Amino acid sequence: MTEFRAPQEALFRFRRRAVVAAVFVALCFVVLAARLYHLQVAQYDYFHSRAEGNRVAVLPVVPRRGVIHDRHGEVLARNYSAWTVEINPAQVRDLDAALAELGEVLPFDERDDRRFRRRLQETKYFESVPLRTHLNDEEVAAVAARLYRLPGVELRARLFRDYPNGESAAHAIGYIGRINERELQRIDARGETANYRGSEYMGKSGIELAYERELHGVTGVEQIEVNASGRAVRLLARTAPVNGSDLELSLHMGLQRAAEAALGSRRGAVVAIEPATGEVLALVSTPSYDPNLFIDGISVADWRALSDSPEHPLLNRAIYSAYPPGSTYKPFMALAGLASGIRMPEDSFDNQGLFTVGAQRLVDRKSKCQHGVDLHRSIVYSCNTYYYELAHEMGIEAIAAFMSQFGFGSRTGIDIPGEAPGVLPSPAWKRARFKSREHQQWYGGETISVAIGQGYNAYTPLQMAHALSVVLNYGEVRRPHLVRRIVDGLSGEIRHPASQPERFVPLVRSHVDALKRAMVDVTKVGTASAVFADAPYDAGGKTGTAQVFSLRGQKYVSEELAERLRDHAWFIGFAPAEAPTIALAVFVENGGFGSQSAAPVARKLFDYYLLGRRVESQAGELDEVVATELEP
């Protein structure tokens, strides 16, 4: 039976359903409106930045690294541009496939591949990683033709470092190298992460390391609009980088090369200083190395050749290696005797070249050291007994206290890293140096050895040249430095890092003048007279010979000893005598007598610096110079 409902009831039900549907639709619109409000208003900043991030790439603009010159404008470290092919791993769909396709047109060996993959792990802050550098024109064209198929692969012109003088002055200039993980952590700790975005290199040694902040500059930023594949479409904004500051060194490259030529293939060092300013004119350590090898990662073969060499070319002998100074220590001992009041310049002794203390008998057989030995003669002819007696009377404590004023036993503060403090011996030093009570005791015989630059004495060539400069300045101490001017990369403002004296050593002018006269006579009638026989200028100096091992009473004959057991040769000197513009220390490792090996090097450098004479002879010629009297 069919049921018929009343029209009113059906209408009511329809209206009720319509209201429910309308309410539902209204609620949906409310939800949509709320969601729209949330997305468009409440979350506007968040989604706006994400959209901009997808559209805009922020890329670092690496500043140009500062150029390094010598004091006459000769370029020592410079930049040049070269093409590199780089890969942004975030934009590459299949890295191995991309590398395989690049390999079809761009040769790169296992070393390139290994280095690239290592950089992928190390350079988490960088947008792209170099695969190959220094591409030639054909390689650039071949890669450019395939870029459309290789998203994430880029060709970029980058700046590279070059050291045009190769091994010359390498220990002073240093080198740059790729930033490693440990250096990245240091950069993070210093809060300089943003400034090193895009930078691959930083200073590793020498001036390049010491002045890294000045040379690096400030990184700029580019905002680039990119398409869906990540390729740049247009430049939106740019903050220019601030290039690194240029450095002018105090090095005189002509003198530097002259010193390197004079030392030749010998192991040794030369430090030349302008006393009035503390500027280092030459800083030589031989043998040397080519810093260009390190820039893009040194090969295993090259590294082994340097690190395994018995000549130790990576060792900076000028500032790191400390050696007994031998008789070049005597001028400072002479000043100590005068300053303490124990000696006057005219005090003389007729000890027949013999010094006796207890059961110890020390003999100086040189004829000029037998009678009438005063300060002047003791320097000119290098008389040991004069200083044995002086040290015995002064005592080691007084000697150490006086010598410390000249920087012996402490770093000079030169503006490159790696300087050694040397050893200024004293009872306190010995107690700190040795553990056993027996070895901690200071013996009187050790004081006697100290007086002639032997024993525990050990100083770098830099310390010897610096100490001599202090004497020539009548006590004014100026920190030796290599950088004389910094030219700001943005403003062009010039700064002079070191100009004022740091402190003063109380020296009596007449004492210094007496010492200088004696050192001048060393080159006229003394132990270096043969070397300076025809010099058209007056120079002062002191030869020195340092024993490498004890002969135990036997006669020293260099030809009968292995080369590594021969004595070290020293010479410290200055010129011109009346107003010195250069003070230097020459050290020749296992070079024998100072008058034979070290003094001829100094003569060549004085000739070059004062007369402009070219140094043509090499180390072999040094052996031909024979002094009239030799060091003990």
PyMOL commands that set and color helices and strands:
alter all, ss='L'
color gray80, all
select helices_A, chain A and resi 7-42+44-55+89-91+95-105+110-122+137-144+147-149+170-173+181-189+194-196+206-210+212-216+253-263+291-294+300-307+326-340+367-369+375-380+384-394+396-404+427-433+437-440+444-451+461-472+509-524+558-560+563-565+594-611+619-622
alter helices_A, ss='H'
color red, helices_A
select strands_A, chain A and resi 56-61+68-69+75-87+129-135+153-162+176-178+201-203+220-226+232-239+246-249+268-274+279-286+354-357+360-363+476-477+483-487+494-495+503-504+540-546+568-575+582-588
alter strands_A, ss='S'
color yellow, strands_A
deselect
rebuild
show_as cartoon
